[in-house]
Amino acid sequence: MKPKASIFSLLFLFLVLVVSSIDTAAAANLTMGDAINKAGRQRMLSQRIVKAYALVGQKVMLSATKQLQDSVTLFDKQLAELTEFAATNEEKKTIAEVAALWNKFKAMATQKPNKKNAEKLAALSDEVLKKAHKFVLLLQDRSGTNAGKLVNISGRQRMLSQRIGKFYVLKSWGLNNPEYDTGMRKAVVEFTDALRVLQNAPENTSEINDALAKVEKDWNTFKISKQLKGNNYIPSLVVRSLDKILAQMNYITALYAGIAK
């Protein structure tokens, strides 16, 4: 029995080393634009996870469970890559702080959803967001380019789309925290202002300008929708609209990341 146990132990060690080497290789292949893009996506995921959690808790949208699971998996994967990519002492310190908060956040997010924990998870998501944003800014500073700044701004739009969704879905669950109303209004204003900044960027290609024009059209339609006003909540409709904008901004952020290599 001992030889067999030894073989299984060696096989397990081999698999661990292979996975580790894959993560390290992935981080080594990241350009600065890619790193800022992925670090910015962590901000978005912190909000998207709470939104999906609240949808699962309300039993709204069958796809919410998969969205929650996929978001947790992606955050884990990118965290490993970004930890390897961190170069300065401040970057290493900050990504370690993100990881510490993430462990608490993940443990709560993967439990069976309930209203009491939803409010705690929402509060914790803002802590993760704050630290993740700090890491993005550190990478942006290291890049030293305006293109790196555009990746950050564009990537932040993804976060704002999911932040609006997070607050809306929490409210639709009956959690009437006044901070959710304030947070949602602020996120709408910030998205609008940042969209103007991106549209005026001299680095824009025709492809980026065309994509931004589509976002503006969908965003204006979303802003005037009646679903944002009153207490007649239609979370599935609002979430689908915001996820469409998220997909568009994800594409645009990748285009900016290509410029910021």
C-alpha atoms as an extended CHARMM CRD file, in Angstrom:
* protein
*
       261  EXT
         1         1  MET       CA              0.0000000000        0.0000000000        0.0000000000  PROA      1               0.0000000000
         2         2  LYS       CA              2.8510000000        2.4020000000        0.7190000000  PROA      2               0.0000000000
         3         3  PRO       CA              4.2270000000        2.4190000000       -2.8430000000  PROA      3               0.0000000000
         4         4  LYS       CA              0.7210000000        3.2300000000       -4.1680000000  PROA      4               0.0000000000
         5         5  ALA       CA              0.3110000000        6.0270000000       -1.6200000000  PROA      5               0.0000000000
         6         6  SER       CA              3.6680000000        7.3930000000       -2.6670000000  PROA      6               0.0000000000
         7         7  ILE       CA              2.6740000000        7.3600000000       -6.3350000000  PROA      7               0.0000000000
         8         8  PHE       CA             -0.5630000000        9.2290000000       -5.5840000000  PROA      8               0.0000000000
         9         9  SER       CA              1.3550000000       11.7940000000       -3.5210000000  PROA      9               0.0000000000
        10        10  LEU       CA              3.8240000000       12.3790000000       -6.3410000000  PROA      10              0.0000000000
        11        11  LEU       CA              1.0130000000       12.6780000000       -8.8580000000  PROA      11              0.0000000000
        12        12  PHE       CA             -0.7810000000       15.2450000000       -6.6820000000  PROA      12              0.0000000000
        13        13  LEU       CA              2.4280000000       17.2400000000       -6.2630000000  PROA      13              0.0000000000
        14        14  PHE       CA              3.0020000000       17.1310000000      -10.0170000000  PROA      14              0.0000000000
        15        15  LEU       CA             -0.5040000000       18.4830000000      -10.6970000000  PROA      15              0.0000000000
        16        16  VAL       CA             -0.0240000000       21.2970000000       -8.1710000000  PROA      16              0.0000000000
        17        17  LEU       CA              3.2360000000       22.2810000000       -9.8340000000  PROA      17              0.0000000000
        18        18  VAL       CA              1.6460000000       22.2160000000      -13.2810000000  PROA      18              0.0000000000
        19        19  VAL       CA             -1.2440000000       24.4650000000      -12.1990000000  PROA      19              0.0000000000
        20        20  SER       CA              1.1810000000       26.7990000000      -10.4580000000  PROA      20              0.0000000000
        21        21  SER       CA              3.4000000000       27.0120000000      -13.5240000000  PROA      21              0.0000000000
        22        22  ILE       CA              0.3710000000       27.7880000000      -15.7210000000  PROA      22              0.0000000000
        23        23  ASP       CA             -0.6520000000       30.6960000000      -13.4520000000  PROA      23              0.0000000000
        24        24  THR       CA              2.9060000000       32.0220000000      -13.3950000000  PROA      24              0.0000000000
        25        25  ALA       CA              3.2200000000       31.7320000000      -17.1650000000  PROA      25              0.0000000000
        26        26  ALA       CA             -0.1060000000       33.5200000000      -17.6650000000  PROA      26              0.0000000000
        27        27  ALA       CA              1.0430000000       36.3850000000      -15.4570000000  PROA      27              0.0000000000
        28        28  ALA       CA              4.3960000000       36.5750000000      -17.2570000000  PROA      28              0.0000000000
        29        29  ASN       CA              2.5710000000       36.9560000000      -20.5970000000  PROA      29              0.0000000000
        30        30  LEU       CA              0.4110000000       39.8470000000      -19.4080000000  PROA      30              0.0000000000
        31        31  THR       CA              1.0520000000       43.2390000000      -20.9500000000  PROA      31              0.0000000000
        32        32  MET       CA              0.4760000000       46.2940000000      -18.7710000000  PROA      32              0.0000000000
        33        33  GLY       CA             -2.7520000000       46.9360000000      -20.6840000000  PROA      33              0.0000000000
        34        34  ASP       CA             -3.9170000000       43.3810000000      -19.9830000000  PROA      34              0.0000000000
        35        35  ALA       CA             -3.0390000000       43.7060000000      -16.2910000000  PROA      35              0.0000000000
        36        36  ILE       CA             -4.9480000000       46.9810000000      -15.8730000000  PROA      36              0.0000000000
        37        37  ASN       CA             -7.8730000000       45.4280000000      -17.7400000000  PROA      37              0.0000000000
        38        38  LYS       CA             -7.9730000000       42.3730000000      -15.4500000000  PROA      38              0.0000000000
        39        39  ALA       CA             -7.3980000000       44.3960000000      -12.2890000000  PROA      39              0.0000000000
        40        40  GLY       CA            -10.2590000000       46.6630000000      -13.3390000000  PROA      40              0.0000000000
        41        41  ARG       CA            -12.4600000000       43.6330000000      -13.9790000000  PROA      41              0.0000000000
        42        42  GLN       CA            -11.9670000000       42.6080000000      -10.3310000000  PROA      42              0.0000000000
        43        43  ARG       CA            -13.7700000000       45.8140000000       -9.3350000000  PROA      43              0.0000000000
        44        44  MET       CA            -16.6810000000       44.8390000000      -11.5600000000  PROA      44              0.0000000000
        45        45  LEU       CA            -16.8210000000       41.2980000000      -10.2030000000  PROA      45              0.0000000000
        46        46  SER       CA            -17.0670000000       42.5630000000       -6.6130000000  PROA      46              0.0000000000
        47        47  GLN       CA            -20.3660000000       44.2300000000       -7.5790000000  PROA      47              0.0000000000
        48        48  ARG       CA            -21.5970000000       41.5650000000       -9.9880000000  PROA      48              0.0000000000
        49        49  ILE       CA            -21.2970000000       38.8450000000       -7.3540000000  PROA      49              0.0000000000
        50        50  VAL       CA            -23.6120000000       40.7170000000       -4.9440000000  PROA      50              0.0000000000
        51        51  LYS       CA            -26.0780000000       41.3660000000       -7.7600000000  PROA      51              0.0000000000
        52        52  ALA       CA            -26.1310000000       37.6700000000       -8.7130000000  PROA      52              0.0000000000
        53        53  TYR       CA            -26.3490000000       36.6560000000       -5.0280000000  PROA      53              0.0000000000
        54        54  ALA       CA            -29.4550000000       38.8070000000       -4.5660000000  PROA      54              0.0000000000
        55        55  LEU       CA            -31.0130000000       37.4430000000       -7.7630000000  PROA      55              0.0000000000
        56        56  VAL       CA            -30.4520000000       33.8730000000       -6.5520000000  PROA      56              0.0000000000
        57        57  GLY       CA            -31.9550000000       34.7910000000       -3.1790000000  PROA      57              0.0000000000
        58        58  GLN       CA            -35.0870000000       36.1290000000       -4.8880000000  PROA      58              0.0000000000
        59        59  LYS       CA            -35.2050000000       33.1460000000       -7.2620000000  PROA      59              0.0000000000
        60        60  VAL       CA            -35.1370000000       35.5620000000      -10.1920000000  PROA      60              0.0000000000
        61        61  MET       CA            -33.3480000000       34.5680000000      -13.4170000000  PROA      61              0.0000000000
        62        62  LEU       CA            -32.2310000000       30.9620000000      -13.7040000000  PROA      62              0.0000000000
        63        63  SER       CA            -28.8710000000       32.1030000000      -15.0620000000  PROA      63              0.0000000000
        64        64  ALA       CA            -28.0290000000       33.9700000000      -11.8290000000  PROA      64              0.0000000000
        65        65  THR       CA            -26.5790000000       30.8830000000      -10.0890000000  PROA      65              0.0000000000
        66        66  LYS       CA            -24.1410000000       30.2520000000      -12.9470000000  PROA      66              0.0000000000
        67        67  GLN       CA            -23.3110000000       33.9530000000      -13.1140000000  PROA      67              0.0000000000
        68        68  LEU       CA            -22.4370000000       33.9100000000       -9.4200000000  PROA      68              0.0000000000
        69        69  GLN       CA            -20.2930000000       30.7700000000       -9.7200000000  PROA      69              0.0000000000
        70        70  ASP       CA            -18.5090000000       31.9870000000      -12.8560000000  PROA      70              0.0000000000
        71        71  SER       CA            -17.7780000000       35.3730000000      -11.2720000000  PROA      71              0.0000000000
        72        72  VAL       CA            -16.2280000000       33.7830000000       -8.1740000000  PROA      72              0.0000000000
        73        73  THR       CA            -14.0860000000       31.4720000000      -10.3320000000  PROA      73              0.0000000000
        74        74  LEU       CA            -12.8990000000       34.3480000000      -12.5400000000  PROA      74              0.0000000000
        75        75  PHE       CA            -12.0100000000       36.5270000000       -9.5460000000  PROA      75              0.0000000000
        76        76  ASP       CA             -9.9030000000       33.6800000000       -8.1230000000  PROA      76              0.0000000000
        77        77  LYS       CA             -8.1070000000       33.1240000000      -11.4410000000  PROA      77              0.0000000000
        78        78  GLN       CA             -7.3410000000       36.7910000000      -12.0150000000  PROA      78              0.0000000000
        79        79  LEU       CA             -6.2420000000       37.2950000000       -8.4220000000  PROA      79              0.0000000000
        80        80  ALA       CA             -3.5520000000       34.6310000000       -8.9040000000  PROA      80              0.0000000000
        81        81  GLU       CA             -2.3540000000       36.2810000000      -12.1300000000  PROA      81              0.0000000000
        82        82  LEU       CA             -2.3070000000       39.7840000000      -10.6520000000  PROA      82              0.0000000000
        83        83  THR       CA             -0.4800000000       38.5980000000       -7.5400000000  PROA      83              0.0000000000
        84        84  GLU       CA              2.2720000000       37.2760000000       -9.8060000000  PROA      84              0.0000000000
        85        85  PHE       CA              2.2550000000       40.4790000000      -11.8690000000  PROA      85              0.0000000000
        86        86  ALA       CA              2.6450000000       42.8210000000       -8.8860000000  PROA      86              0.0000000000
        87        87  ALA       CA              6.1570000000       44.2880000000       -8.9720000000  PROA      87              0.0000000000
        88        88  THR       CA              6.5570000000       47.1150000000       -6.4640000000  PROA      88              0.0000000000
        89        89  ASN       CA              6.2800000000       46.7560000000       -2.7010000000  PROA      89              0.0000000000
        90        90  GLU       CA              3.0880000000       48.8590000000       -2.6960000000  PROA      90              0.0000000000
        91        91  GLU       CA              1.5300000000       46.7170000000       -5.4080000000  PROA      91              0.0000000000
        92        92  LYS       CA              2.3800000000       43.5150000000       -3.5330000000  PROA      92              0.0000000000
        93        93  LYS       CA              1.0050000000       44.9440000000       -0.2780000000  PROA      93              0.0000000000
        94        94  THR       CA             -2.2250000000       46.0890000000       -1.9100000000  PROA      94              0.0000000000
        95        95  ILE       CA             -2.9180000000       42.8540000000       -3.7980000000  PROA      95              0.0000000000
        96        96  ALA       CA             -2.3420000000       40.9500000000       -0.5450000000  PROA      96              0.0000000000
        97        97  GLU       CA             -4.9680000000       43.1750000000        1.1060000000  PROA      97              0.0000000000
        98        98  VAL       CA             -7.3420000000       42.4360000000       -1.7790000000  PROA      98              0.0000000000
        99        99  ALA       CA             -6.7510000000       38.7010000000       -1.2630000000  PROA      99              0.0000000000
       100       100  ALA       CA             -7.4590000000       38.9210000000        2.4800000000  PROA      100             0.0000000000
       101       101  LEU       CA            -10.7650000000       40.7220000000        1.9020000000  PROA      101             0.0000000000
       102       102  TRP       CA            -11.6230000000       38.3790000000       -0.9580000000  PROA      102             0.0000000000
       103       103  ASN       CA            -11.3310000000       35.3040000000        1.2750000000  PROA      103             0.0000000000
       104       104  LYS       CA            -13.9660000000       36.7320000000        3.6320000000  PROA      104             0.0000000000
       105       105  PHE       CA            -16.1350000000       37.9300000000        0.7700000000  PROA      105             0.0000000000
       106       106  LYS       CA            -15.9680000000       34.6230000000       -1.1110000000  PROA      106             0.0000000000
       107       107  ALA       CA            -16.8650000000       32.6020000000        1.9980000000  PROA      107             0.0000000000
       108       108  MET       CA            -20.0480000000       34.6380000000        2.4510000000  PROA      108             0.0000000000
       109       109  ALA       CA            -20.9370000000       34.8650000000       -1.2580000000  PROA      109             0.0000000000
       110       110  THR       CA            -20.8590000000       31.0910000000       -1.7020000000  PROA      110             0.0000000000
       111       111  GLN       CA            -23.2810000000       30.4080000000        1.1400000000  PROA      111             0.0000000000
       112       112  LYS       CA            -27.0370000000       30.0380000000        0.5860000000  PROA      112             0.0000000000
       113       113  PRO       CA            -28.3270000000       33.5860000000       -0.0170000000  PROA      113             0.0000000000
       114       114  ASN       CA            -30.4530000000       35.3350000000        2.5880000000  PROA      114             0.0000000000
       115       115  LYS       CA            -31.4120000000       38.9680000000        3.1760000000  PROA      115             0.0000000000
       116       116  LYS       CA            -29.4340000000       39.4250000000        6.3740000000  PROA      116             0.0000000000
       117       117  ASN       CA            -26.1740000000       38.3330000000        4.7730000000  PROA      117             0.0000000000
       118       118  ALA       CA            -26.9730000000       40.2660000000        1.5840000000  PROA      118             0.0000000000
       119       119  GLU       CA            -26.5370000000       43.5770000000        3.3920000000  PROA      119             0.0000000000
       120       120  LYS       CA            -23.2690000000       42.4090000000        4.9510000000  PROA      120             0.0000000000
       121       121  LEU       CA            -22.0510000000       41.1310000000        1.5900000000  PROA      121             0.0000000000
       122       122  ALA       CA            -22.9380000000       44.4390000000       -0.0710000000  PROA      122             0.0000000000
       123       123  ALA       CA            -20.9280000000       46.3580000000        2.5340000000  PROA      123             0.0000000000
       124       124  LEU       CA            -17.9700000000       43.9950000000        2.1690000000  PROA      124             0.0000000000
       125       125  SER       CA            -18.1120000000       44.2990000000       -1.6210000000  PROA      125             0.0000000000
       126       126  ASP       CA            -17.3770000000       48.0050000000       -1.2700000000  PROA      126             0.0000000000
       127       127  GLU       CA            -14.2530000000       47.2140000000        0.7530000000  PROA      127             0.0000000000
       128       128  VAL       CA            -13.0720000000       44.7920000000       -1.9290000000  PROA      128             0.0000000000
       129       129  LEU       CA            -13.8860000000       47.4060000000       -4.5730000000  PROA      129             0.0000000000
       130       130  LYS       CA            -11.8830000000       50.0970000000       -2.7830000000  PROA      130             0.0000000000
       131       131  LYS       CA             -8.7340000000       47.9570000000       -2.4890000000  PROA      131             0.0000000000
       132       132  ALA       CA             -9.0860000000       46.5770000000       -6.0230000000  PROA      132             0.0000000000
       133       133  HSD       CA             -9.3830000000       50.1310000000       -7.3420000000  PROA      133             0.0000000000
       134       134  LYS       CA             -6.2390000000       51.1480000000       -5.4670000000  PROA      134             0.0000000000
       135       135  PHE       CA             -4.3650000000       48.3100000000       -7.1840000000  PROA      135             0.0000000000
       136       136  VAL       CA             -5.6310000000       49.4900000000      -10.5870000000  PROA      136             0.0000000000
       137       137  LEU       CA             -4.3390000000       53.0000000000       -9.8840000000  PROA      137             0.0000000000
       138       138  LEU       CA             -0.9320000000       51.6240000000       -8.9080000000  PROA      138             0.0000000000
       139       139  LEU       CA             -0.7070000000       49.7660000000      -12.2130000000  PROA      139             0.0000000000
       140       140  GLN       CA             -1.9070000000       52.8490000000      -14.0820000000  PROA      140             0.0000000000
       141       141  ASP       CA              0.8680000000       54.8920000000      -12.4320000000  PROA      141             0.0000000000
       142       142  ARG       CA              3.4420000000       52.2590000000      -13.3620000000  PROA      142             0.0000000000
       143       143  SER       CA              2.2720000000       52.3310000000      -16.9830000000  PROA      143             0.0000000000
       144       144  GLY       CA              2.8900000000       56.0740000000      -17.1370000000  PROA      144             0.0000000000
       145       145  THR       CA              0.6870000000       56.4600000000      -20.2230000000  PROA      145             0.0000000000
       146       146  ASN       CA             -2.6580000000       58.0580000000      -20.9830000000  PROA      146             0.0000000000
       147       147  ALA       CA             -3.6570000000       54.8110000000      -22.7040000000  PROA      147             0.0000000000
       148       148  GLY       CA             -3.2820000000       53.0530000000      -19.3590000000  PROA      148             0.0000000000
       149       149  LYS       CA             -5.5780000000       55.6540000000      -17.8250000000  PROA      149             0.0000000000
       150       150  LEU       CA             -8.1760000000       55.0120000000      -20.5410000000  PROA      150             0.0000000000
       151       151  VAL       CA             -8.1170000000       51.2680000000      -19.7660000000  PROA      151             0.0000000000
       152       152  ASN       CA             -8.8270000000       52.1670000000      -16.1500000000  PROA      152             0.0000000000
       153       153  ILE       CA            -11.7050000000       54.5500000000      -16.9680000000  PROA      153             0.0000000000
       154       154  SER       CA            -13.2580000000       52.2000000000      -19.5120000000  PROA      154             0.0000000000
       155       155  GLY       CA            -12.8950000000       49.2430000000      -17.1520000000  PROA      155             0.0000000000
       156       156  ARG       CA            -14.5190000000       51.2300000000      -14.3720000000  PROA      156             0.0000000000
       157       157  GLN       CA            -17.6170000000       51.6440000000      -16.5470000000  PROA      157             0.0000000000
       158       158  ARG       CA            -18.0830000000       47.8760000000      -16.3270000000  PROA      158             0.0000000000
       159       159  MET       CA            -18.0360000000       48.1470000000      -12.5500000000  PROA      159             0.0000000000
       160       160  LEU       CA            -20.5600000000       50.9950000000      -12.5470000000  PROA      160             0.0000000000
       161       161  SER       CA            -22.9820000000       48.9900000000      -14.7060000000  PROA      161             0.0000000000
       162       162  GLN       CA            -22.9210000000       46.1740000000      -12.1620000000  PROA      162             0.0000000000
       163       163  ARG       CA            -22.9550000000       48.5470000000       -9.1920000000  PROA      163             0.0000000000
       164       164  ILE       CA            -26.2050000000       50.0710000000      -10.4540000000  PROA      164             0.0000000000
       165       165  GLY       CA            -27.5520000000       46.5480000000      -10.9000000000  PROA      165             0.0000000000
       166       166  LYS       CA            -26.4320000000       45.5700000000       -7.4050000000  PROA      166             0.0000000000
       167       167  PHE       CA            -28.2980000000       48.4160000000       -5.7440000000  PROA      167             0.0000000000
       168       168  TYR       CA            -31.4050000000       47.9080000000       -7.8860000000  PROA      168             0.0000000000
       169       169  VAL       CA            -31.6310000000       44.1740000000       -7.1740000000  PROA      169             0.0000000000
       170       170  LEU       CA            -31.0500000000       44.6760000000       -3.4420000000  PROA      170             0.0000000000
       171       171  LYS       CA            -33.9000000000       47.1990000000       -3.4260000000  PROA      171             0.0000000000
       172       172  SER       CA            -36.1360000000       44.8170000000       -5.3700000000  PROA      172             0.0000000000
       173       173  TRP       CA            -35.4880000000       42.2560000000       -2.6040000000  PROA      173             0.0000000000
       174       174  GLY       CA            -37.0220000000       44.6580000000       -0.0910000000  PROA      174             0.0000000000
       175       175  LEU       CA            -33.7650000000       45.9990000000        1.3600000000  PROA      175             0.0000000000
       176       176  ASN       CA            -34.6260000000       49.6980000000        1.5630000000  PROA      176             0.0000000000
       177       177  ASN       CA            -31.2900000000       51.0960000000        2.7240000000  PROA      177             0.0000000000
       178       178  PRO       CA            -31.2100000000       54.8110000000        1.7330000000  PROA      178             0.0000000000
       179       179  GLU       CA            -27.5340000000       54.3810000000        0.8380000000  PROA      179             0.0000000000
       180       180  TYR       CA            -28.6000000000       52.1440000000       -2.0500000000  PROA      180             0.0000000000
       181       181  ASP       CA            -30.6400000000       54.9670000000       -3.6040000000  PROA      181             0.0000000000
       182       182  THR       CA            -27.7650000000       57.4040000000       -3.1450000000  PROA      182             0.0000000000
       183       183  GLY       CA            -25.2370000000       54.9290000000       -4.4910000000  PROA      183             0.0000000000
       184       184  MET       CA            -27.3180000000       54.1440000000       -7.5660000000  PROA      184             0.0000000000
       185       185  ARG       CA            -27.8520000000       57.8130000000       -8.4500000000  PROA      185             0.0000000000
       186       186  LYS       CA            -24.1480000000       58.5500000000       -7.9960000000  PROA      186             0.0000000000
       187       187  ALA       CA            -23.1430000000       55.6010000000      -10.1890000000  PROA      187             0.0000000000
       188       188  VAL       CA            -25.4630000000       56.7880000000      -12.9830000000  PROA      188             0.0000000000
       189       189  VAL       CA            -23.8740000000       60.2590000000      -12.9310000000  PROA      189             0.0000000000
       190       190  GLU       CA            -20.3460000000       58.8290000000      -12.8630000000  PROA      190             0.0000000000
       191       191  PHE       CA            -21.0650000000       56.5310000000      -15.8030000000  PROA      191             0.0000000000
       192       192  THR       CA            -22.4190000000       59.4410000000      -17.8720000000  PROA      192             0.0000000000
       193       193  ASP       CA            -19.4480000000       61.6850000000      -17.0660000000  PROA      193             0.0000000000
       194       194  ALA       CA            -16.8670000000       58.9880000000      -17.8110000000  PROA      194             0.0000000000
       195       195  LEU       CA            -18.5480000000       58.1390000000      -21.1150000000  PROA      195             0.0000000000
       196       196  ARG       CA            -17.9680000000       61.7290000000      -22.2390000000  PROA      196             0.0000000000
       197       197  VAL       CA            -14.3010000000       61.4890000000      -21.2370000000  PROA      197             0.0000000000
       198       198  LEU       CA            -13.8480000000       58.3330000000      -23.2960000000  PROA      198             0.0000000000
       199       199  GLN       CA            -15.6440000000       59.8030000000      -26.3120000000  PROA      199             0.0000000000
       200       200  ASN       CA            -13.2360000000       62.7640000000      -26.3160000000  PROA      200             0.0000000000
       201       201  ALA       CA            -10.0360000000       60.7090000000      -25.9750000000  PROA      201             0.0000000000
       202       202  PRO       CA             -7.5840000000       61.5230000000      -28.8120000000  PROA      202             0.0000000000
       203       203  GLU       CA             -6.3100000000       57.9250000000      -28.7350000000  PROA      203             0.0000000000
       204       204  ASN       CA             -9.6540000000       56.5860000000      -29.9640000000  PROA      204             0.0000000000
       205       205  THR       CA             -9.7250000000       54.5340000000      -33.1430000000  PROA      205             0.0000000000
       206       206  SER       CA            -12.7690000000       54.4480000000      -35.4400000000  PROA      206             0.0000000000
       207       207  GLU       CA            -13.6000000000       51.0350000000      -33.9520000000  PROA      207             0.0000000000
       208       208  ILE       CA            -13.5930000000       52.4480000000      -30.4240000000  PROA      208             0.0000000000
       209       209  ASN       CA            -15.6800000000       55.4640000000      -31.4390000000  PROA      209             0.0000000000
       210       210  ASP       CA            -18.2710000000       53.2300000000      -33.1180000000  PROA      210             0.0000000000
       211       211  ALA       CA            -18.4740000000       51.0010000000      -30.0430000000  PROA      211             0.0000000000
       212       212  LEU       CA            -18.8150000000       54.0100000000      -27.7240000000  PROA      212             0.0000000000
       213       213  ALA       CA            -21.6540000000       55.3560000000      -29.8870000000  PROA      213             0.0000000000
       214       214  LYS       CA            -23.5500000000       52.0860000000      -29.3770000000  PROA      214             0.0000000000
       215       215  VAL       CA            -22.9740000000       52.2830000000      -25.6260000000  PROA      215             0.0000000000
       216       216  GLU       CA            -24.2750000000       55.8570000000      -25.5420000000  PROA      216             0.0000000000
       217       217  LYS       CA            -27.4490000000       54.8370000000      -27.3750000000  PROA      217             0.0000000000
       218       218  ASP       CA            -28.1520000000       51.8970000000      -25.0320000000  PROA      218             0.0000000000
       219       219  TRP       CA            -27.1780000000       53.9310000000      -21.9600000000  PROA      219             0.0000000000
       220       220  ASN       CA            -29.5470000000       56.7950000000      -22.8090000000  PROA      220             0.0000000000
       221       221  THR       CA            -32.3500000000       54.2990000000      -23.3760000000  PROA      221             0.0000000000
       222       222  PHE       CA            -31.6130000000       52.7080000000      -20.0160000000  PROA      222             0.0000000000
       223       223  LYS       CA            -31.5040000000       56.0150000000      -18.1320000000  PROA      223             0.0000000000
       224       224  ILE       CA            -34.9760000000       57.0840000000      -19.2490000000  PROA      224             0.0000000000
       225       225  SER       CA            -36.5550000000       53.6980000000      -18.5890000000  PROA      225             0.0000000000
       226       226  LYS       CA            -39.4240000000       53.7450000000      -16.1340000000  PROA      226             0.0000000000
       227       227  GLN       CA            -37.9940000000       50.7270000000      -14.3420000000  PROA      227             0.0000000000
       228       228  LEU       CA            -35.5520000000       53.0000000000      -12.5020000000  PROA      228             0.0000000000
       229       229  LYS       CA            -38.3770000000       55.0160000000      -10.9840000000  PROA      229             0.0000000000
       230       230  GLY       CA            -40.9920000000       54.0240000000       -8.4390000000  PROA      230             0.0000000000
       231       231  ASN       CA            -41.3790000000       50.7160000000       -6.6380000000  PROA      231             0.0000000000
       232       232  ASN       CA            -42.4620000000       48.4790000000       -9.5080000000  PROA      232             0.0000000000
       233       233  TYR       CA            -39.2740000000       46.4810000000       -9.7710000000  PROA      233             0.0000000000
       234       234  ILE       CA            -38.4530000000       44.3700000000      -12.8070000000  PROA      234             0.0000000000
       235       235  PRO       CA            -34.9610000000       43.0800000000      -11.9200000000  PROA      235             0.0000000000
       236       236  SER       CA            -34.6370000000       40.6550000000      -14.8400000000  PROA      236             0.0000000000
       237       237  LEU       CA            -35.2540000000       43.4270000000      -17.4000000000  PROA      237             0.0000000000
       238       238  VAL       CA            -32.9050000000       45.9270000000      -15.7230000000  PROA      238             0.0000000000
       239       239  VAL       CA            -30.1650000000       43.3320000000      -15.2820000000  PROA      239             0.0000000000
       240       240  ARG       CA            -30.3320000000       42.3030000000      -18.9430000000  PROA      240             0.0000000000
       241       241  SER       CA            -30.0010000000       45.9420000000      -20.0270000000  PROA      241             0.0000000000
       242       242  LEU       CA            -27.0230000000       46.5240000000      -17.7550000000  PROA      242             0.0000000000
       243       243  ASP       CA            -25.3450000000       43.2780000000      -18.7680000000  PROA      243             0.0000000000
       244       244  LYS       CA            -25.5980000000       44.3460000000      -22.4150000000  PROA      244             0.0000000000
       245       245  ILE       CA            -23.7780000000       47.5700000000      -21.5230000000  PROA      245             0.0000000000
       246       246  LEU       CA            -21.2540000000       45.5470000000      -19.5130000000  PROA      246             0.0000000000
       247       247  ALA       CA            -20.4880000000       43.3630000000      -22.5450000000  PROA      247             0.0000000000
       248       248  GLN       CA            -20.0200000000       46.4450000000      -24.7280000000  PROA      248             0.0000000000
       249       249  MET       CA            -17.6920000000       48.1110000000      -22.2200000000  PROA      249             0.0000000000
       250       250  ASN       CA            -15.7360000000       44.8890000000      -21.8130000000  PROA      250             0.0000000000
       251       251  TYR       CA            -15.0890000000       44.9100000000      -25.5710000000  PROA      251             0.0000000000
       252       252  ILE       CA            -14.0770000000       48.5850000000      -25.5320000000  PROA      252             0.0000000000
       253       253  THR       CA            -11.7620000000       48.0730000000      -22.5530000000  PROA      253             0.0000000000
       254       254  ALA       CA            -10.0100000000       45.2640000000      -24.4280000000  PROA      254             0.0000000000
       255       255  LEU       CA             -9.4940000000       47.6390000000      -27.3680000000  PROA      255             0.0000000000
       256       256  TYR       CA             -7.9240000000       50.2390000000      -25.0620000000  PROA      256             0.0000000000
       257       257  ALA       CA             -5.7730000000       47.5100000000      -23.4870000000  PROA      257             0.0000000000
       258       258  GLY       CA             -4.4250000000       46.7330000000      -26.9670000000  PROA      258             0.0000000000
       259       259  ILE       CA             -3.3310000000       50.3630000000      -27.3220000000  PROA      259             0.0000000000
       260       260  ALA       CA             -1.7150000000       50.3510000000      -23.8710000000  PROA      260             0.0000000000
       261       261  LYS       CA              0.6630000000       47.4060000000      -24.4680000000  PROA      261             0.0000000000
